[in-house]
Amino acid sequence: MTERDILLKKIGTYKFAITDLNLFLNTHPNDTDTLMKVRAYEAEVAPLVKEYEERFGPLTKSDNTANTWSWVCDPWPWDKEGD
């Protein structure tokens, strides 16, 4: 795995956990422990996202503040050889 792949996997893991916990909070809105865990994960993933975007560009089109289409120029997963 490349450094980029490792960073994406870390970001994806945190984002999945945040989404899953937010779904739990939909049915348990008063669970302060879960809310604190969401906030902690959000704080942990923010520097990872910042690092990724500084090194490799925006993660999504909506993150693209340069207002260009450069975010689609990277190789897509099926364009990689050997994976």
mmCIF file of the N, C-alpha and C atoms, coordinates in Angstrom:
data_MODEL
# 
_entry.id   MODEL 
# 
loop_
_atom_site.group_PDB 
_atom_site.id 
_atom_site.type_symbol 
_atom_site.label_atom_id 
_atom_site.label_alt_id 
_atom_site.label_comp_id 
_atom_site.label_asym_id 
_atom_site.label_entity_id 
_atom_site.label_seq_id 
_atom_site.pdbx_PDB_ins_code 
_atom_site.Cartn_x 
_atom_site.Cartn_y 
_atom_site.Cartn_z 
_atom_site.occupancy 
_atom_site.B_iso_or_equiv 
_atom_site.pdbx_formal_charge 
_atom_site.auth_seq_id 
_atom_site.auth_comp_id 
_atom_site.auth_asym_id 
_atom_site.auth_atom_id 
_atom_site.pdbx_PDB_model_num 
ATOM 1   N N  . MET A 1 1  ? 0.831   -1.182 0.000   1.00 0.00 ? 1  MET A N  1 
ATOM 2   C CA . MET A 1 1  ? 0.000   0.000  0.000   1.00 0.00 ? 1  MET A CA 1 
ATOM 3   C C  . MET A 1 1  ? 0.880   1.252  0.000   1.00 0.00 ? 1  MET A C  1 
ATOM 4   N N  . THR A 1 2  ? 0.448   2.240  -0.741  1.00 0.00 ? 2  THR A N  1 
ATOM 5   C CA . THR A 1 2  ? 1.167   3.510  -0.766  1.00 0.00 ? 2  THR A CA 1 
ATOM 6   C C  . THR A 1 2  ? 0.766   4.345  0.453   1.00 0.00 ? 2  THR A C  1 
ATOM 7   N N  . GLU A 1 3  ? 1.532   5.408  0.702   1.00 0.00 ? 3  GLU A N  1 
ATOM 8   C CA . GLU A 1 3  ? 1.188   6.315  1.803   1.00 0.00 ? 3  GLU A CA 1 
ATOM 9   C C  . GLU A 1 3  ? -0.204  6.907  1.598   1.00 0.00 ? 3  GLU A C  1 
ATOM 10  N N  . ARG A 1 4  ? -0.521  7.187  0.342   1.00 0.00 ? 4  ARG A N  1 
ATOM 11  C CA . ARG A 1 4  ? -1.834  7.741  0.021   1.00 0.00 ? 4  ARG A CA 1 
ATOM 12  C C  . ARG A 1 4  ? -2.938  6.748  0.381   1.00 0.00 ? 4  ARG A C  1 
ATOM 13  N N  . ASP A 1 5  ? -2.736  5.482  0.027   1.00 0.00 ? 5  ASP A N  1 
ATOM 14  C CA . ASP A 1 5  ? -3.730  4.460  0.335   1.00 0.00 ? 5  ASP A CA 1 
ATOM 15  C C  . ASP A 1 5  ? -3.915  4.289  1.844   1.00 0.00 ? 5  ASP A C  1 
ATOM 16  N N  . ILE A 1 6  ? -2.802  4.314  2.574   1.00 0.00 ? 6  ILE A N  1 
ATOM 17  C CA . ILE A 1 6  ? -2.871  4.164  4.026   1.00 0.00 ? 6  ILE A CA 1 
ATOM 18  C C  . ILE A 1 6  ? -3.644  5.322  4.649   1.00 0.00 ? 6  ILE A C  1 
ATOM 19  N N  . LEU A 1 7  ? -3.359  6.530  4.185   1.00 0.00 ? 7  LEU A N  1 
ATOM 20  C CA . LEU A 1 7  ? -4.050  7.714  4.702   1.00 0.00 ? 7  LEU A CA 1 
ATOM 21  C C  . LEU A 1 7  ? -5.537  7.663  4.365   1.00 0.00 ? 7  LEU A C  1 
ATOM 22  N N  . LEU A 1 8  ? -5.867  7.253  3.142   1.00 0.00 ? 8  LEU A N  1 
ATOM 23  C CA . LEU A 1 8  ? -7.276  7.129  2.764   1.00 0.00 ? 8  LEU A CA 1 
ATOM 24  C C  . LEU A 1 8  ? -7.995  6.095  3.616   1.00 0.00 ? 8  LEU A C  1 
ATOM 25  N N  . LYS A 1 9  ? -7.317  4.992  3.910   1.00 0.00 ? 9  LYS A N  1 
ATOM 26  C CA . LYS A 1 9  ? -7.936  3.952  4.727   1.00 0.00 ? 9  LYS A CA 1 
ATOM 27  C C  . LYS A 1 9  ? -8.211  4.470  6.138   1.00 0.00 ? 9  LYS A C  1 
ATOM 28  N N  . LYS A 1 10 ? -7.258  5.204  6.716   1.00 0.00 ? 10 LYS A N  1 
ATOM 29  C CA . LYS A 1 10 ? -7.466  5.784  8.040   1.00 0.00 ? 10 LYS A CA 1 
ATOM 30  C C  . LYS A 1 10 ? -8.641  6.750  8.036   1.00 0.00 ? 10 LYS A C  1 
ATOM 31  N N  . ILE A 1 11 ? -8.677  7.617  7.036   1.00 0.00 ? 11 ILE A N  1 
ATOM 32  C CA . ILE A 1 11 ? -9.773  8.597  6.933   1.00 0.00 ? 11 ILE A CA 1 
ATOM 33  C C  . ILE A 1 11 ? -11.100 7.872  6.776   1.00 0.00 ? 11 ILE A C  1 
ATOM 34  N N  . GLY A 1 12 ? -11.136 6.875  5.903   1.00 0.00 ? 12 GLY A N  1 
ATOM 35  C CA . GLY A 1 12 ? -12.364 6.121  5.682   1.00 0.00 ? 12 GLY A CA 1 
ATOM 36  C C  . GLY A 1 12 ? -12.848 5.414  6.934   1.00 0.00 ? 12 GLY A C  1 
ATOM 37  N N  . THR A 1 13 ? -11.919 4.894  7.712   1.00 0.00 ? 13 THR A N  1 
ATOM 38  C CA . THR A 1 13 ? -12.286 4.202  8.951   1.00 0.00 ? 13 THR A CA 1 
ATOM 39  C C  . THR A 1 13 ? -12.936 5.165  9.933   1.00 0.00 ? 13 THR A C  1 
ATOM 40  N N  . TYR A 1 14 ? -12.317 6.334  10.111  1.00 0.00 ? 14 TYR A N  1 
ATOM 41  C CA . TYR A 1 14 ? -12.911 7.329  11.010  1.00 0.00 ? 14 TYR A CA 1 
ATOM 42  C C  . TYR A 1 14 ? -14.263 7.812  10.490  1.00 0.00 ? 14 TYR A C  1 
ATOM 43  N N  . LYS A 1 15 ? -14.350 8.096  9.195   1.00 0.00 ? 15 LYS A N  1 
ATOM 44  C CA . LYS A 1 15 ? -15.609 8.605  8.632   1.00 0.00 ? 15 LYS A CA 1 
ATOM 45  C C  . LYS A 1 15 ? -16.724 7.567  8.785   1.00 0.00 ? 15 LYS A C  1 
ATOM 46  N N  . PHE A 1 16 ? -16.388 6.274  8.581   1.00 0.00 ? 16 PHE A N  1 
ATOM 47  C CA . PHE A 1 16 ? -17.387 5.226  8.762   1.00 0.00 ? 16 PHE A CA 1 
ATOM 48  C C  . PHE A 1 16 ? -17.874 5.196  10.201  1.00 0.00 ? 16 PHE A C  1 
ATOM 49  N N  . ALA A 1 17 ? -16.931 5.239  11.153  1.00 0.00 ? 17 ALA A N  1 
ATOM 50  C CA . ALA A 1 17 ? -17.300 5.210  12.568  1.00 0.00 ? 17 ALA A CA 1 
ATOM 51  C C  . ALA A 1 17 ? -18.169 6.413  12.934  1.00 0.00 ? 17 ALA A C  1 
ATOM 52  N N  . ILE A 1 18 ? -17.809 7.576  12.424  1.00 0.00 ? 18 ILE A N  1 
ATOM 53  C CA . ILE A 1 18 ? -18.593 8.786  12.708  1.00 0.00 ? 18 ILE A CA 1 
ATOM 54  C C  . ILE A 1 18 ? -20.008 8.646  12.156  1.00 0.00 ? 18 ILE A C  1 
ATOM 55  N N  . THR A 1 19 ? -20.134 8.170  10.933  1.00 0.00 ? 19 THR A N  1 
ATOM 56  C CA . THR A 1 19 ? -21.454 7.984  10.329  1.00 0.00 ? 19 THR A CA 1 
ATOM 57  C C  . THR A 1 19 ? -22.264 6.966  11.118  1.00 0.00 ? 19 THR A C  1 
ATOM 58  N N  . ASP A 1 20 ? -21.641 5.845  11.474  1.00 0.00 ? 20 ASP A N  1 
ATOM 59  C CA . ASP A 1 20 ? -22.334 4.797  12.217  1.00 0.00 ? 20 ASP A CA 1 
ATOM 60  C C  . ASP A 1 20 ? -22.809 5.304  13.578  1.00 0.00 ? 20 ASP A C  1 
ATOM 61  N N  . LEU A 1 21 ? -21.943 6.016  14.275  1.00 0.00 ? 21 LEU A N  1 
ATOM 62  C CA . LEU A 1 21 ? -22.331 6.551  15.583  1.00 0.00 ? 21 LEU A CA 1 
ATOM 63  C C  . LEU A 1 21 ? -23.423 7.608  15.459  1.00 0.00 ? 21 LEU A C  1 
ATOM 64  N N  . ASN A 1 22 ? -23.381 8.408  14.399  1.00 0.00 ? 22 ASN A N  1 
ATOM 65  C CA . ASN A 1 22 ? -24.450 9.387  14.185  1.00 0.00 ? 22 ASN A CA 1 
ATOM 66  C C  . ASN A 1 22 ? -25.786 8.705  13.921  1.00 0.00 ? 22 ASN A C  1 
ATOM 67  N N  . LEU A 1 23 ? -25.761 7.579  13.216  1.00 0.00 ? 23 LEU A N  1 
ATOM 68  C CA . LEU A 1 23 ? -26.993 6.817  13.015  1.00 0.00 ? 23 LEU A CA 1 
ATOM 69  C C  . LEU A 1 23 ? -27.527 6.303  14.357  1.00 0.00 ? 23 LEU A C  1 
ATOM 70  N N  . PHE A 1 24 ? -26.632 5.834  15.213  1.00 0.00 ? 24 PHE A N  1 
ATOM 71  C CA . PHE A 1 24 ? -27.021 5.390  16.550  1.00 0.00 ? 24 PHE A CA 1 
ATOM 72  C C  . PHE A 1 24 ? -27.646 6.543  17.329  1.00 0.00 ? 24 PHE A C  1 
ATOM 73  N N  . LEU A 1 25 ? -27.056 7.729  17.190  1.00 0.00 ? 25 LEU A N  1 
ATOM 74  C CA . LEU A 1 25 ? -27.579 8.892  17.914  1.00 0.00 ? 25 LEU A CA 1 
ATOM 75  C C  . LEU A 1 25 ? -28.975 9.292  17.434  1.00 0.00 ? 25 LEU A C  1 
ATOM 76  N N  . ASN A 1 26 ? -29.346 8.893  16.208  1.00 0.00 ? 26 ASN A N  1 
ATOM 77  C CA . ASN A 1 26 ? -30.705 9.177  15.735  1.00 0.00 ? 26 ASN A CA 1 
ATOM 78  C C  . ASN A 1 26 ? -31.744 8.520  16.626  1.00 0.00 ? 26 ASN A C  1 
ATOM 79  N N  . THR A 1 27 ? -31.413 7.359  17.173  1.00 0.00 ? 27 THR A N  1 
ATOM 80  C CA . THR A 1 27 ? -32.362 6.644  18.033  1.00 0.00 ? 27 THR A CA 1 
ATOM 81  C C  . THR A 1 27 ? -32.024 6.770  19.516  1.00 0.00 ? 27 THR A C  1 
ATOM 82  N N  . HIS A 1 28 ? -30.865 7.325  19.823  1.00 0.00 ? 28 HIS A N  1 
ATOM 83  C CA . HIS A 1 28 ? -30.442 7.521  21.213  1.00 0.00 ? 28 HIS A CA 1 
ATOM 84  C C  . HIS A 1 28 ? -29.879 8.937  21.378  1.00 0.00 ? 28 HIS A C  1 
ATOM 85  N N  . PRO A 1 29 ? -30.719 9.948  21.167  1.00 0.00 ? 29 PRO A N  1 
ATOM 86  C CA . PRO A 1 29 ? -30.219 11.339 21.125  1.00 0.00 ? 29 PRO A CA 1 
ATOM 87  C C  . PRO A 1 29 ? -29.630 11.849 22.439  1.00 0.00 ? 29 PRO A C  1 
ATOM 88  N N  . ASN A 1 30 ? -29.922 11.190 23.545  1.00 0.00 ? 30 ASN A N  1 
ATOM 89  C CA . ASN A 1 30 ? -29.420 11.660 24.846  1.00 0.00 ? 30 ASN A CA 1 
ATOM 90  C C  . ASN A 1 30 ? -28.175 10.915 25.298  1.00 0.00 ? 30 ASN A C  1 
ATOM 91  N N  . ASP A 1 31 ? -27.589 10.109 24.444  1.00 0.00 ? 31 ASP A N  1 
ATOM 92  C CA . ASP A 1 31 ? -26.397 9.345  24.798  1.00 0.00 ? 31 ASP A CA 1 
ATOM 93  C C  . ASP A 1 31 ? -25.158 10.233 24.670  1.00 0.00 ? 31 ASP A C  1 
ATOM 94  N N  . THR A 1 32 ? -24.794 10.861 25.771  1.00 0.00 ? 32 THR A N  1 
ATOM 95  C CA . THR A 1 32 ? -23.684 11.820 25.741  1.00 0.00 ? 32 THR A CA 1 
ATOM 96  C C  . THR A 1 32 ? -22.332 11.144 25.519  1.00 0.00 ? 32 THR A C  1 
ATOM 97  N N  . ASP A 1 33 ? -22.189 9.888  25.964  1.00 0.00 ? 33 ASP A N  1 
ATOM 98  C CA . ASP A 1 33 ? -20.923 9.177  25.746  1.00 0.00 ? 33 ASP A CA 1 
ATOM 99  C C  . ASP A 1 33 ? -20.663 8.975  24.256  1.00 0.00 ? 33 ASP A C  1 
ATOM 100 N N  . THR A 1 34 ? -21.704 8.597  23.525  1.00 0.00 ? 34 THR A N  1 
ATOM 101 C CA . THR A 1 34 ? -21.559 8.399  22.082  1.00 0.00 ? 34 THR A CA 1 
ATOM 102 C C  . THR A 1 34 ? -21.291 9.719  21.385  1.00 0.00 ? 34 THR A C  1 
ATOM 103 N N  . LEU A 1 35 ? -21.971 10.763 21.800  1.00 0.00 ? 35 LEU A N  1 
ATOM 104 C CA . LEU A 1 35 ? -21.741 12.079 21.210  1.00 0.00 ? 35 LEU A CA 1 
ATOM 105 C C  . LEU A 1 35 ? -20.299 12.537 21.452  1.00 0.00 ? 35 LEU A C  1 
ATOM 106 N N  . MET A 1 36 ? -19.782 12.277 22.626  1.00 0.00 ? 36 MET A N  1 
ATOM 107 C CA . MET A 1 36 ? -18.393 12.643 22.917  1.00 0.00 ? 36 MET A CA 1 
ATOM 108 C C  . MET A 1 36 ? -17.429 11.828 22.050  1.00 0.00 ? 36 MET A C  1 
ATOM 109 N N  . LYS A 1 37 ? -17.764 10.573 21.793  1.00 0.00 ? 37 LYS A N  1 
ATOM 110 C CA . LYS A 1 37 ? -16.926 9.741  20.941  1.00 0.00 ? 37 LYS A CA 1 
ATOM 111 C C  . LYS A 1 37 ? -16.929 10.267 19.506  1.00 0.00 ? 37 LYS A C  1 
ATOM 112 N N  . VAL A 1 38 ? -18.107 10.699 19.032  1.00 0.00 ? 38 VAL A N  1 
ATOM 113 C CA . VAL A 1 38 ? -18.203 11.286 17.691  1.00 0.00 ? 38 VAL A CA 1 
ATOM 114 C C  . VAL A 1 38 ? -17.314 12.517 17.607  1.00 0.00 ? 38 VAL A C  1 
ATOM 115 N N  . ARG A 1 39 ? -17.405 13.379 18.584  1.00 0.00 ? 39 ARG A N  1 
ATOM 116 C CA . ARG A 1 39 ? -16.597 14.603 18.592  1.00 0.00 ? 39 ARG A CA 1 
ATOM 117 C C  . ARG A 1 39 ? -15.094 14.276 18.628  1.00 0.00 ? 39 ARG A C  1 
ATOM 118 N N  . ALA A 1 40 ? -14.732 13.258 19.391  1.00 0.00 ? 40 ALA A N  1 
ATOM 119 C CA . ALA A 1 40 ? -13.323 12.855 19.465  1.00 0.00 ? 40 ALA A CA 1 
ATOM 120 C C  . ALA A 1 40 ? -12.844 12.331 18.114  1.00 0.00 ? 40 ALA A C  1 
ATOM 121 N N  . TYR A 1 41 ? -13.649 11.497 17.453  1.00 0.00 ? 41 TYR A N  1 
ATOM 122 C CA . TYR A 1 41 ? -13.280 10.971 16.136  1.00 0.00 ? 41 TYR A CA 1 
ATOM 123 C C  . TYR A 1 41 ? -13.193 12.094 15.104  1.00 0.00 ? 41 TYR A C  1 
ATOM 124 N N  . GLU A 1 42 ? -14.118 13.058 15.192  1.00 0.00 ? 42 GLU A N  1 
ATOM 125 C CA . GLU A 1 42 ? -14.064 14.193 14.270  1.00 0.00 ? 42 GLU A CA 1 
ATOM 126 C C  . GLU A 1 42 ? -12.773 14.984 14.462  1.00 0.00 ? 42 GLU A C  1 
ATOM 127 N N  . ALA A 1 43 ? -12.359 15.131 15.713  1.00 0.00 ? 43 ALA A N  1 
ATOM 128 C CA . ALA A 1 43 ? -11.114 15.845 15.995  1.00 0.00 ? 43 ALA A CA 1 
ATOM 129 C C  . ALA A 1 43 ? -9.901  15.059 15.501  1.00 0.00 ? 43 ALA A C  1 
ATOM 130 N N  . GLU A 1 44 ? -9.963  13.733 15.561  1.00 0.00 ? 44 GLU A N  1 
ATOM 131 C CA . GLU A 1 44 ? -8.850  12.907 15.113  1.00 0.00 ? 44 GLU A CA 1 
ATOM 132 C C  . GLU A 1 44 ? -8.747  12.840 13.591  1.00 0.00 ? 44 GLU A C  1 
ATOM 133 N N  . VAL A 1 45 ? -9.889  12.871 12.902  1.00 0.00 ? 45 VAL A N  1 
ATOM 134 C CA . VAL A 1 45 ? -9.858  12.742 11.442  1.00 0.00 ? 45 VAL A CA 1 
ATOM 135 C C  . VAL A 1 45 ? -9.528  14.068 10.761  1.00 0.00 ? 45 VAL A C  1 
ATOM 136 N N  . ALA A 1 46 ? -9.819  15.184 11.385  1.00 0.00 ? 46 ALA A N  1 
ATOM 137 C CA . ALA A 1 46 ? -9.581  16.491 10.760  1.00 0.00 ? 46 ALA A CA 1 
ATOM 138 C C  . ALA A 1 46 ? -8.134  16.692 10.319  1.00 0.00 ? 46 ALA A C  1 
ATOM 139 N N  . PRO A 1 47 ? -7.131  16.401 11.167  1.00 0.00 ? 47 PRO A N  1 
ATOM 140 C CA . PRO A 1 47 ? -5.757  16.587 10.688  1.00 0.00 ? 47 PRO A CA 1 
ATOM 141 C C  . PRO A 1 47 ? -5.374  15.595 9.591   1.00 0.00 ? 47 PRO A C  1 
ATOM 142 N N  . LEU A 1 48 ? -5.972  14.415 9.599   1.00 0.00 ? 48 LEU A N  1 
ATOM 143 C CA . LEU A 1 48 ? -5.700  13.445 8.542   1.00 0.00 ? 48 LEU A CA 1 
ATOM 144 C C  . LEU A 1 48 ? -6.233  13.940 7.201   1.00 0.00 ? 48 LEU A C  1 
ATOM 145 N N  . VAL A 1 49 ? -7.433  14.504 7.226   1.00 0.00 ? 49 VAL A N  1 
ATOM 146 C CA . VAL A 1 49 ? -8.026  15.063 6.007   1.00 0.00 ? 49 VAL A CA 1 
ATOM 147 C C  . VAL A 1 49 ? -7.183  16.242 5.525   1.00 0.00 ? 49 VAL A C  1 
ATOM 148 N N  . LYS A 1 50 ? -6.764  17.081 6.448   1.00 0.00 ? 50 LYS A N  1 
ATOM 149 C CA . LYS A 1 50 ? -5.933  18.232 6.074   1.00 0.00 ? 50 LYS A CA 1 
ATOM 150 C C  . LYS A 1 50 ? -4.633  17.764 5.437   1.00 0.00 ? 50 LYS A C  1 
ATOM 151 N N  . GLU A 1 51 ? -3.992  16.768 6.043   1.00 0.00 ? 51 GLU A N  1 
ATOM 152 C CA . GLU A 1 51 ? -2.747  16.236 5.498   1.00 0.00 ? 51 GLU A CA 1 
ATOM 153 C C  . GLU A 1 51 ? -2.965  15.653 4.103   1.00 0.00 ? 51 GLU A C  1 
ATOM 154 N N  . TYR A 1 52 ? -4.050  14.885 3.952   1.00 0.00 ? 52 TYR A N  1 
ATOM 155 C CA . TYR A 1 52 ? -4.330  14.280 2.653   1.00 0.00 ? 52 TYR A CA 1 
ATOM 156 C C  . TYR A 1 52 ? -4.517  15.355 1.588   1.00 0.00 ? 52 TYR A C  1 
ATOM 157 N N  . GLU A 1 53 ? -5.334  16.360 1.890   1.00 0.00 ? 53 GLU A N  1 
ATOM 158 C CA . GLU A 1 53 ? -5.632  17.399 0.914   1.00 0.00 ? 53 GLU A CA 1 
ATOM 159 C C  . GLU A 1 53 ? -4.399  18.240 0.575   1.00 0.00 ? 53 GLU A C  1 
ATOM 160 N N  . GLU A 1 54 ? -3.518  18.451 1.538   1.00 0.00 ? 54 GLU A N  1 
ATOM 161 C CA . GLU A 1 54 ? -2.287  19.188 1.254   1.00 0.00 ? 54 GLU A CA 1 
ATOM 162 C C  . GLU A 1 54 ? -1.348  18.388 0.357   1.00 0.00 ? 54 GLU A C  1 
ATOM 163 N N  . ARG A 1 55 ? -1.327  17.082 0.555   1.00 0.00 ? 55 ARG A N  1 
ATOM 164 C CA . ARG A 1 55 ? -0.396  16.240 -0.193  1.00 0.00 ? 55 ARG A CA 1 
ATOM 165 C C  . ARG A 1 55 ? -0.955  15.733 -1.520  1.00 0.00 ? 55 ARG A C  1 
ATOM 166 N N  . PHE A 1 56 ? -2.259  15.423 -1.550  1.00 0.00 ? 56 PHE A N  1 
ATOM 167 C CA . PHE A 1 56 ? -2.815  14.733 -2.710  1.00 0.00 ? 56 PHE A CA 1 
ATOM 168 C C  . PHE A 1 56 ? -3.999  15.443 -3.362  1.00 0.00 ? 56 PHE A C  1 
ATOM 169 N N  . GLY A 1 57 ? -4.484  16.529 -2.774  1.00 0.00 ? 57 GLY A N  1 
ATOM 170 C CA . GLY A 1 57 ? -5.623  17.248 -3.338  1.00 0.00 ? 57 GLY A CA 1 
ATOM 171 C C  . GLY A 1 57 ? -6.909  16.938 -2.596  1.00 0.00 ? 57 GLY A C  1 
ATOM 172 N N  . PRO A 1 58 ? -8.000  17.560 -3.019  1.00 0.00 ? 58 PRO A N  1 
ATOM 173 C CA . PRO A 1 58 ? -9.276  17.416 -2.308  1.00 0.00 ? 58 PRO A CA 1 
ATOM 174 C C  . PRO A 1 58 ? -9.806  15.991 -2.365  1.00 0.00 ? 58 PRO A C  1 
ATOM 175 N N  . LEU A 1 59 ? -10.509 15.609 -1.306  1.00 0.00 ? 59 LEU A N  1 
ATOM 176 C CA . LEU A 1 59 ? -11.118 14.287 -1.248  1.00 0.00 ? 59 LEU A CA 1 
ATOM 177 C C  . LEU A 1 59 ? -12.394 14.207 -2.082  1.00 0.00 ? 59 LEU A C  1 
ATOM 178 N N  . THR A 1 60 ? -13.120 15.300 -2.129  1.00 0.00 ? 60 THR A N  1 
ATOM 179 C CA . THR A 1 60 ? -14.360 15.353 -2.917  1.00 0.00 ? 60 THR A CA 1 
ATOM 180 C C  . THR A 1 60 ? -14.392 16.659 -3.697  1.00 0.00 ? 60 THR A C  1 
ATOM 181 N N  . LYS A 1 61 ? -15.269 16.713 -4.670  1.00 0.00 ? 61 LYS A N  1 
ATOM 182 C CA . LYS A 1 61 ? -15.397 17.940 -5.456  1.00 0.00 ? 61 LYS A CA 1 
ATOM 183 C C  . LYS A 1 61 ? -15.802 19.117 -4.573  1.00 0.00 ? 61 LYS A C  1 
ATOM 184 N N  . SER A 1 62 ? -16.664 18.875 -3.591  1.00 0.00 ? 62 SER A N  1 
ATOM 185 C CA . SER A 1 62 ? -17.101 19.974 -2.726  1.00 0.00 ? 62 SER A CA 1 
ATOM 186 C C  . SER A 1 62 ? -15.968 20.496 -1.850  1.00 0.00 ? 62 SER A C  1 
ATOM 187 N N  . ASP A 1 63 ? -14.901 19.701 -1.679  1.00 0.00 ? 63 ASP A N  1 
ATOM 188 C CA . ASP A 1 63 ? -13.737 20.157 -0.925  1.00 0.00 ? 63 ASP A CA 1 
ATOM 189 C C  . ASP A 1 63 ? -12.772 20.956 -1.793  1.00 0.00 ? 63 ASP A C  1 
ATOM 190 N N  . ASN A 1 64 ? -13.037 21.015 -3.073  1.00 0.00 ? 64 ASN A N  1 
ATOM 191 C CA . ASN A 1 64 ? -12.130 21.656 -4.015  1.00 0.00 ? 64 ASN A CA 1 
ATOM 192 C C  . ASN A 1 64 ? -12.360 23.162 -4.029  1.00 0.00 ? 64 ASN A C  1 
ATOM 193 N N  . THR A 1 65 ? -11.542 23.893 -3.297  1.00 0.00 ? 65 THR A N  1 
ATOM 194 C CA . THR A 1 65 ? -11.716 25.344 -3.211  1.00 0.00 ? 65 THR A CA 1 
ATOM 195 C C  . THR A 1 65 ? -11.069 26.066 -4.388  1.00 0.00 ? 65 THR A C  1 
ATOM 196 N N  . ALA A 1 66 ? -10.257 25.351 -5.175  1.00 0.00 ? 66 ALA A N  1 
ATOM 197 C CA . ALA A 1 66 ? -9.600  25.980 -6.325  1.00 0.00 ? 66 ALA A CA 1 
ATOM 198 C C  . ALA A 1 66 ? -10.560 26.113 -7.509  1.00 0.00 ? 66 ALA A C  1 
ATOM 199 N N  . ASN A 1 67 ? -11.741 25.497 -7.388  1.00 0.00 ? 67 ASN A N  1 
ATOM 200 C CA . ASN A 1 67 ? -12.765 25.584 -8.419  1.00 0.00 ? 67 ASN A CA 1 
ATOM 201 C C  . ASN A 1 67 ? -12.254 25.070 -9.768  1.00 0.00 ? 67 ASN A C  1 
ATOM 202 N N  . THR A 1 68 ? -11.563 23.958 -9.732  1.00 0.00 ? 68 THR A N  1 
ATOM 203 C CA . THR A 1 68 ? -11.107 23.312 -10.957 1.00 0.00 ? 68 THR A CA 1 
ATOM 204 C C  . THR A 1 68 ? -11.567 21.861 -10.946 1.00 0.00 ? 68 THR A C  1 
ATOM 205 N N  . TRP A 1 69 ? -11.337 21.197 -12.044 1.00 0.00 ? 69 TRP A N  1 
ATOM 206 C CA . TRP A 1 69 ? -11.704 19.787 -12.152 1.00 0.00 ? 69 TRP A CA 1 
ATOM 207 C C  . TRP A 1 69 ? -10.503 18.891 -11.896 1.00 0.00 ? 69 TRP A C  1 
ATOM 208 N N  . SER A 1 70 ? -9.445  19.409 -11.289 1.00 0.00 ? 70 SER A N  1 
ATOM 209 C CA . SER A 1 70 ? -8.238  18.619 -11.074 1.00 0.00 ? 70 SER A CA 1 
ATOM 210 C C  . SER A 1 70 ? -8.477  17.401 -10.187 1.00 0.00 ? 70 SER A C  1 
ATOM 211 N N  . TRP A 1 71 ? -9.504  17.416 -9.378  1.00 0.00 ? 71 TRP A N  1 
ATOM 212 C CA . TRP A 1 71 ? -9.775  16.292 -8.485  1.00 0.00 ? 71 TRP A CA 1 
ATOM 213 C C  . TRP A 1 71 ? -10.107 15.016 -9.245  1.00 0.00 ? 71 TRP A C  1 
ATOM 214 N N  . VAL A 1 72 ? -10.485 15.115 -10.502 1.00 0.00 ? 72 VAL A N  1 
ATOM 215 C CA . VAL A 1 72 ? -10.793 13.906 -11.282 1.00 0.00 ? 72 VAL A CA 1 
ATOM 216 C C  . VAL A 1 72 ? -9.592  13.418 -12.085 1.00 0.00 ? 72 VAL A C  1 
ATOM 217 N N  . CYS A 1 73 ? -8.470  14.097 -11.994 1.00 0.00 ? 73 CYS A N  1 
ATOM 218 C CA . CYS A 1 73 ? -7.299  13.739 -12.800 1.00 0.00 ? 73 CYS A CA 1 
ATOM 219 C C  . CYS A 1 73 ? -6.456  12.628 -12.175 1.00 0.00 ? 73 CYS A C  1 
ATOM 220 N N  . ASP A 1 74 ? -6.640  12.356 -10.908 1.00 0.00 ? 74 ASP A N  1 
ATOM 221 C CA . ASP A 1 74 ? -5.872  11.291 -10.264 1.00 0.00 ? 74 ASP A CA 1 
ATOM 222 C C  . ASP A 1 74 ? -6.292  9.939  -10.834 1.00 0.00 ? 74 ASP A C  1 
ATOM 223 N N  . PRO A 1 75 ? -5.421  8.946  -10.737 1.00 0.00 ? 75 PRO A N  1 
ATOM 224 C CA . PRO A 1 75 ? -5.829  7.628  -11.223 1.00 0.00 ? 75 PRO A CA 1 
ATOM 225 C C  . PRO A 1 75 ? -6.973  7.070  -10.383 1.00 0.00 ? 75 PRO A C  1 
ATOM 226 N N  . TRP A 1 76 ? -7.933  6.495  -11.049 1.00 0.00 ? 76 TRP A N  1 
ATOM 227 C CA . TRP A 1 76 ? -9.059  5.861  -10.368 1.00 0.00 ? 76 TRP A CA 1 
ATOM 228 C C  . TRP A 1 76 ? -8.609  4.489  -9.896  1.00 0.00 ? 76 TRP A C  1 
ATOM 229 N N  . PRO A 1 77 ? -9.291  3.910  -8.910  1.00 0.00 ? 77 PRO A N  1 
ATOM 230 C CA . PRO A 1 77 ? -8.838  2.609  -8.374  1.00 0.00 ? 77 PRO A CA 1 
ATOM 231 C C  . PRO A 1 77 ? -8.646  1.550  -9.476  1.00 0.00 ? 77 PRO A C  1 
ATOM 232 N N  . TRP A 1 78 ? -9.484  1.543  -10.498 1.00 0.00 ? 78 TRP A N  1 
ATOM 233 C CA . TRP A 1 78 ? -9.364  0.529  -11.549 1.00 0.00 ? 78 TRP A CA 1 
ATOM 234 C C  . TRP A 1 78 ? -8.256  0.852  -12.552 1.00 0.00 ? 78 TRP A C  1 
ATOM 235 N N  . ASP A 1 79 ? -7.677  2.047  -12.431 1.00 0.00 ? 79 ASP A N  1 
ATOM 236 C CA . ASP A 1 79 ? -6.566  2.420  -13.296 1.00 0.00 ? 79 ASP A CA 1 
ATOM 237 C C  . ASP A 1 79 ? -5.217  1.957  -12.748 1.00 0.00 ? 79 ASP A C  1 
ATOM 238 N N  . LYS A 1 80 ? -5.198  1.528  -11.504 1.00 0.00 ? 80 LYS A N  1 
ATOM 239 C CA . LYS A 1 80 ? -3.944  1.109  -10.890 1.00 0.00 ? 80 LYS A CA 1 
ATOM 240 C C  . LYS A 1 80 ? -3.592  -0.298 -11.345 1.00 0.00 ? 80 LYS A C  1 
ATOM 241 N N  . GLU A 1 81 ? -2.322  -0.492 -11.609 1.00 0.00 ? 81 GLU A N  1 
ATOM 242 C CA . GLU A 1 81 ? -1.849  -1.816 -12.000 1.00 0.00 ? 81 GLU A CA 1 
ATOM 243 C C  . GLU A 1 81 ? -1.311  -2.537 -10.774 1.00 0.00 ? 81 GLU A C  1 
ATOM 244 N N  . GLY A 1 82 ? -1.527  -3.826 -10.713 1.00 0.00 ? 82 GLY A N  1 
ATOM 245 C CA . GLY A 1 82 ? -0.953  -4.637 -9.652  1.00 0.00 ? 82 GLY A CA 1 
ATOM 246 C C  . GLY A 1 82 ? -1.733  -4.709 -8.367  1.00 0.00 ? 82 GLY A C  1 
ATOM 247 N N  . ASP A 1 83 ? -2.864  -4.053 -8.278  1.00 0.00 ? 83 ASP A N  1 
ATOM 248 C CA . ASP A 1 83 ? -3.665  -4.128 -7.031  1.00 0.00 ? 83 ASP A CA 1 
ATOM 249 C C  . ASP A 1 83 ? -4.682  -5.227 -7.147  1.00 0.00 ? 83 ASP A C  1 
# 
